[in-house]
Amino acid sequence: MMIRSELPRDARSLRRMLAEKDAALAERELIIAEKQALLSERDRVIAARDSELYAKTLQIEHLKARLAVLRRARFAKPPPAPRSARTRPPASCTAALDG
């Protein structure tokens, strides 16, 4: 800010100084608008990347779950036989006992 004693006294000089200040202000506003546009574009890119990352994370989780199912199906122990089949002696044994 200028001190009052530094201001020109004639109207023409004051108008010129005011025009220079207006031009500088307009230039700053243009720079601000450009930077806001860049920020908006950056925000759009970040949102798109976040969306891709989320979709890929969901896909990874789905594949992990599918892999777990396939591993259980391949490497799991077979389920135990029903209890009635385990307590009954084989037919060959019952024939030997009866005979």
VENVEN-V124515 format. One record per helix or strand of 3 or more residues. SS is the DSSP state (@ for helix, = for strand). FROM is the first residue (numbers start at 0). TO is the last residue. Records with the same first field share a line. If there is no record, write none. Layout:
# VENVEN-V124515
SS: FROM-TO, FROM-TO
This chain:
# VENVEN-V124515
@: 3-5, 10-74, 82-86, 90-97
